[in-house]
Amino acid sequence: MEVFYFGQAPVQLLGVYHPPALDCDRLQGVLLCYPFGQEYMRAHRAFRQLAESLAAKGYHVLRFDYRGSGDSSGNMDDVSAEDWLADIATAVGELRDLSGVHAVSLVGLRLGALLAAVHAARAGDISRLVLWDPLVSGQAFIDEIKGEIKRGPGRKHLSNFVAKAGDIHFNGFCLPPAMQASLAELDLRHMRPDCAGILHLATHENPQGQLLRQAWGEFEEYEYQLRPAEHDWNYVDHVGGILLPRAALEGVRLWM
């Protein structure tokens, strides 16, 4: 495992590269695209285990932090969804430079899945695409956060969590207006990634997944799998499910 920074100044992205096992190099790369906020923190161990298991199968694997998040440079106030899409493109190029391979697949979780799918649709050079509990659109993500705020204990008034400037504060993270506006423009129902295979992996049935299945269900390259976790991995009290949703990780590994 190699930890390093990459990208052009002033944007420096933290990357973690997992080289393939020496005896089974598949000459293929996999880029892992994290979710946002608390979901990033809850999925961190799972992403590391996924990277290690894919590397053991012979893949060159890179996971990274978007600008303004994790240990990458930048401030969320200055970041848009287009910036994060540019970061994915930079990370794909870095993985190709590191490994010497051309074939790169993307694995994205939640918001990371939305961004990975948009990049795949625009770039046209992504081999395969794994969407783990994907968000069908950026607006759906924003609406979901607002809904969670309203349903939370003592959170009857959304205005208590939205600053005058329009920033949404939720679970210790901030979603600035510029990011909200740029996310709202992304909708997977209006695009089709040009990939050899697309896996839609769900840990539970939900409206987001149903909308994507309706939009993409007839695509020949699209496959849907339900891999239920013992608990909802994204619910804070279900510690075991948060740290290691084994069924989902195994589903990704087997499909790859």
Phi, psi and omega in degrees: 000133181234125179254131185199170174251146179215172182103169181268136177301144007272002181271111178242122183254137175281130178234148174233114184258129177247105180289157181287158173302139188299332186266003183209049179292117181275353183059039176224147180248153176227125177255126179264128183249111185292158167281193185241149170071223180300329179295325175300313182295319182289332183267357189299313181294320179298320179294322178295316179295321178297316179300316181293321181289323177291321177297322178295335178273359175106008179268148169275119188239135176231129169243151187206165176255134174294157176301142181079004180224162178054230181254015175277163180284167176105168181233137181303333180296338184253012189245143175236170177299327178295326176296318180292327175293322175295325178295322177297316178299319178296318181293322176299315178296320179295318180296319178295319179294318181295317190263336184080008180261157177259320183289116179233131175253156179244138172236118182235147180242128177054243179297326176298327177291318177301311181295319180298318181293319178296316178299316181300320180293323182280319187284318179074010182233023179265131185292298180223161187223127176245122179248108184261116184044057187288154168270133183284337179203161176292324179295325177297324178295315179297316179296323179296316179298314179297322178295320178296321178297315182293328182276345184291156179298128179072019184240045185291334185250112180301329183300336179293342184245005178241118181289165180301329180283352179103356179295137174260125179252124185210124177053039175085005180234156183241136175245098184292162182303319181298319178293319179301314183296320182286325176295322183298342180275352184261126181212116184290342181292345183252019181212165179217109178297139178268082183232156178291331180207143178229120176254122172258106183253124182243136174269348174198151177290137180205161182301324180300312181295323180296320178296319179291321178297322178295323184281323188248357188303333182270356178290132182299325185275355185272135177224135179250133175228134173259116180238080187301133172276157179302322174226176173288109184301337185263012177257127194299332183278343182269074189302315182298317180292325179296312188289322187208084174285084192300320183298320179293316180297318179294324178298316177296313184299314182293319181292322178294000000 
